[in-house]
Amino acid sequence: MLSTQSIETIKSTIPVLEVHGEEITKHFYEMLFSNHPELLNIFNHANQKQGRQQKALANTVYAAAKYIDNLEAIIPVVKQIAHKHRSLGIKAEHYPIVGKHLLLAIKDILGDAATDEILSAWEEAYGVIADAFISIEAEMYDEAKTQHGGWDGFREFTIAKKVEESNVITSFYLTPSDGKSIADFLPGQYISLQFTIPGEENTHIRQYSLSDSPGKDYYRITVKQEESGNETIPDGKVSTYLHEGVQEGDIIMVSAPAGDFILDMDHSKPVVLISGGVGITPMLSMLNTIVEKQPNRQTIFIHAAINSKFHAMREYIHGLAKENQNIHSHVCYQSPTDDDRKLDLFDKEGYVDIDWLKSILKVEQEADYYFCGPVPFMKAIYSILTQLNIAEENIHYEFFGPQGSLVD
């Protein structure tokens, strides 16, 4: 438990964190990697360069300060981050290193404003928060290892099959190299893949949503090849290697499934699945699970893509909707091709908007809404759902990468 004085001191720093939070976390990561370059084998380099990780950490530190007298309120966020930590292999021994550099960053950026009292309070608070993470993650590590087909750390899997789903999206079927059982998962969860790319000093870890239903003897991920830039670690380096450098029969290292963005199967109320681009991947897992396990559950599947050349699993989903009366599929193309028009492959041109969604949904107030895709797409969907007065507890979403905000 934190002392009353420490709580008051932490709360007094909230205005400062609003202004200097990202500056502190940027400096934190610079020092952390300078002093502990081995941690570059765990962290996503692209997220660092884009500033997403720094922003996410700043938001977490701010939330911790805001709710320091009621840390139970941020336990859902802690658990969400803990899933990612367990999947990446972050362990208890990393927390003292992080705490040390976070306090140094606060001191460096705030200067004289970072009094001994403030630093002492934050050191105490960090200890309490770190203990919460370590405790929750210890349970997750134990569950991942002891469940049927489970394992600890990273395990060898073989690329059993590669299937091109669109011009830029490919599915990879992964089977355990030892031929033994694999851990089950919940629809919507992800796995981490660890890559050793020729010519790269560090390993790279990426998390990919599982795109098929549970219960198979393989895991399937469906990955978009992102464009590579000219940066040292550009966005797209890993996805390009996965598409072009990894072949059927190759071995890849995989961690056990994780994640809290999951389909609620405890009831049968209607479900609306909304995806943009490669955000379709967790939705496919949910959709397939509904078809297999809840064949009477009314489901609306809405997908937005540039056009058919970028639309993964189009014919497959169309077939599911045709064969299952409870599945209703709708497609929005931003820039349809002439063939898309001739073949009538889409329902809406341009972007998903409130009027089109209202015409599809007839405002299913009691439905569960799940959505995933690029951040601008997710912000638009969230805005529409709130305008339609959908209850917050019925809205579920996941960011690909560090947690962000859907409200500007």
N, C-alpha and C positions, 0 to 999 in steps of 0.2 A: 504493500500500500504506500502511496505517495503521501508525504506530509502536506498539511494544509498550506504551509508557506510555499512549498514547491509548486503546488497546483496554482496558486495565485500568481506566482512568478511566471510560470509557463503561459498562463492565459494573458499576461501582460505583453507577451511577445507576439501575439496574434497579428496586430497591425503591421509589425515589422516583417513577419513572414509573408503577408500579403504583398508587400512591396519587393522584398529581397529573396523570396523563397527560391525562385529558379536560379538566381545568381549564386545562392548558397549551394544548391545541389549540383550546378555545373562545376563549381570549384571543387566540390566534394569528389565527383567522379574523376576529375583531372588528377587530384592528389592520390586517390585510391589506386588508379591504374598505373600511376608513376611509381608508387611504392610497392604495389603488388601486381605486376604485369601478368602473373599467372591467372588472375581473375578474368582476364580477357578471353580465357577459354570457356567461360560460362556466360558472360553478358553478350547480348546482341549488339554487334558493332554498328549496324545500320541504325538501330533505334538511338544509339548514342549520338551519331552524327546528325540525325534529324532532330535531336532535342526532345524526343518523345519520352525517353527514360527519365531525363532530368525533370521534365514537367510532371510526370507521374509521381516521382518521389517527392517533389515539392508539394503536390496536392495531398500526399499521404502524411507528410510532416505537418502540414497545416491542419488536416483533420484530427491528427493526434493532439495538437495543441487545443483545438476547439473543444474536443470531447475528453480532455485529460481528466476531468472529474467524473466521467461516465464512459470509461473505455469499452464497456459492453456494447455501446452503440456502434462502435466500428469493428466489432468482431466479424460481421459478414465480409467486410473489406479485407480484414486480416486473413480470413479463410481463403478468399479469392486469390490473394497474393501468395498465400502458403501453398496452394495447389501448383502455382507456377514455380515456386521455389523447389518444391519436392520433385517436380518434373525435370527441372534443370540440374538438380544435384547440389543445391545450396544447403550447407550443413551448419550445425550449431557453432562450430569453430570459426565461421565467417563473421558472426555477429559482433564480437569484440573489435575486429578489424574495421568493420563498417562504423561502429559507434565512435571509435577513436577519430576517424577521418571526418565524420559528420560534425563532431564537436570542434575540430580544428577549422573546418570550413565556416562554421558559425562565427568562430572567433576572428578569422581572417576577414570575412566580409563585413561584419558588424563593427569591427575595431573596438574602440573604447566603449561602445554601447553594449558590448558583450561583457558585462560585469561578471565577477566571480560568482555572484549569486545566481545569475542567469545560467551560466555554464554548469554550475553545480546542480541546478534544478533540472536542466536538460539531460545531464548525465544520469540523474536518478530516474527521470522519466523514460529515457531510452532503455535503461535496464529492465524496467517493468514491461515495456512494449516488446523488447527483444525476447524476454522470457515467455510472453504470450505466443509469439511466433514459433519459438523453439519447441514449446509444448505441443502446439497444434501440428507442427510439421513432423514431430517425432511420431505422433499417432498415424499420420499419413504415410510415413516411411514404413512403419510396421505393417499397416494394412496392405500397402503395395507389395510388400515382400511375402506376407503370410497367406494372402488370398490364393484360391486355387489358380494355378497357372501364373502366379505372380513372381516377381523378382526384384532384386535390389539394384539400384544404379542403372547402367545401360547394358542391354543384351543384344547379341548378334541376331539380326534378321536378314533374310534373303529377299531380294527383289524378284518375286515370282513372276510378275507380269507388269508391263507398262501398256496403258491404253490411252490413246489420244482422244480427248473428249471435245476439243475445239481447237482453233488455231493456236491458242496460247495456254490451254489447260490440259494436263495429263493426269491420269489416275495411276497410282502405284500400289500394287498388291504386295503386302509384306507377310512372309511366313517365317516362323522361328527356325533358325538354322539348326538347332538341336532336335527338331522334330517333336518337341514336347508341347504340352498345353500352353495356351496364352491366357492372360487375365481377361476377364469380362470387362465391359465398360457400360456407361450410361449414354444414351443417345444425346449428342451434343459435346461430348468430351474430346480431348485432344491427346496426342502423344508428342514427345520431343525426339527429334532426330539429331544425332551428333555427326558432324562431317569433318573429315580431314581432307582438305582440298589441296592438291599439289601446288607447291609454291607459296602456300599461306603459312605464316609463322604460328598462328593460333588455330585451334579447332573452332568450329562454329556450331551453335545449337539453335535449331528452329523448332517452333511448335506448330503442328498442323492438325486441324480438326479431322476426326475420323468421319469418313463420308458414307459408310455403310452401317447397317444395323448390327447390334451386338449378336454374339452367339455363333459367329463364323470361325473357321480355323485360320483366318488371316485378318490382318488389319488393312484397310484401304484409306489412303489419303489422296486428295484430288488437289493438285497444285497449279497455280498460275505462274508462268514464267514472267517475272517482272523485268522491265527494261533496266539494263545496266548503265550507270552513268560513268563519269570519269574520276570519281572519288577513289581513294585508296581502298575503302571497303564500301562499295556502292550498294544501294538498294538493288536487289536482283542478283547479286553475286552467287548466293546460295541456291536460289531457285533455278538459275541458269545452269549451275553445276548439276543439280538434281535432274534437270531435263536433258542436258547434253552430255554430262560426264558419267552419269550412273546408268548402267545397263542391266537388263534382266540377268539374274545369276549373281550380281554383285552383292556384297555384304554391307550392311549398314547398321549402326548402333541406335537402339531405340529404348526409351524409358517407358515405364508402365503408364497406362492411361490416367489422365487427371482432368480437373476442371469442374466448375460448379454451374456452368451454363448447360442445363440439362432439361429434357422434356419431363414434365410432371405427368406421371402415368397413374397417379393415385385416384384419379377421377376421369370421367369421359366427356367433360364439357368441350365445346368446339375449340379448335386450334387454328390460328392464322400464322402461317410461316411466310416471312417476307425476306427476300435476299437480293443483294446487288452484287453482280460480278461473281468472284470466287467465294463470296460470303454464302454461296449456295451449299458449301460443303457440310456444315453441321446440320443444315436443314434437310439434306438428303438422308442423313442418319436418322433424324426424327421422323421424316416421311416414311422411310422404309420400315421403321419400327411400328408406326401406326398401322401400316398396311398388314404387317405380320401379326401384331399383338392386339390391336384395337380396330378391327375391320369395320366397326359401326361408328367410329368417332368421326364426326364431321370435320373436314380439314380443308382449308383454303390455302393454296400454295401460289404465292406471287413472286415472280422473278423479274428483275430488271437487268438488262445487258445492253451493250452498244448495238449489237445486231446478232444474227444467227451464227456468225463466224466466231463470236466470243461467248456463245451460249452453250455451256456444258450440260450434258444429259438431257437435251431438249426432247428428243424422241422417246427416251426412257420415261420421263415424267409425263409426257403426253399419253403414253401407253398406260401408265398407272391410273391416270384420271379416266381414261376410256374404260378400263377394266373394273374400276372400283367406284361404286356410286357415291361413296362418302368423300372422294377426293375431287377437288375442283381446282383446276390450274389456270393461271392468268399470266400473260407475258407483256412486258413493256420494253420496247426497243428505243434507245435514244436516237440512233441514226440507222434506220432499216435500209437494207440494200434493195435493189430493184427486184431481185428474186424473193426477198422476204415479203415484199408487197404482192407479187404475183402468186406466191404460194400461201398467202394469208397466214404467216407464221407468228403474228403478234396481235395483241388486242389493243395496245395503246402506243402511240408514238410520242417521243419526248421523254418526260420525266414523270415519275409517280407523283400524283398530286392528290389533294384532299377530295376533290369531286369524283375522281376515278375510283379512289379507295372506297368512298361512301357508296358508290354504285355497286361495287363488288360485295362489300361487307354487309350492307344494309345495317351498319353499325351493330356488330355483334358485341354488345356491352359486356357480356359474361364470358366471352372467349378468352383464351390465353394467347397473347401475341408474342412471337419470337422473331427477332430480326438480326441480321448481320450483313456487313458489307463495308465498303469504304466509309471513312468517317463522315464526309459531307452527306452521303446517302443516309447514314444512320441518323444524323441530326435532322434531316428532312422527315424521315419516318417518325422519329420521336415527337417532333413538333406536330405532325398531323394527328398522331394518336392522342396527344394531350388536348388538341383542339376538339377531337371527337369525344372528349371526356372519358377516355378509357382509364380505368382505375390503375394507379401506379403498381399495385400488387399483381396486375395482370399483364404488365409489360416486362419483357425479358430480352436482354441483348448481350452481345459480347464483342469486345474490341479484339481485332487481330493485332497483338502487341500490347504495350503498356496501357493501363486503364486511362481513359481520357474523360472528357465531359461532353455531353450532348447538348448543353445549353451554353450559348455564347455569352 
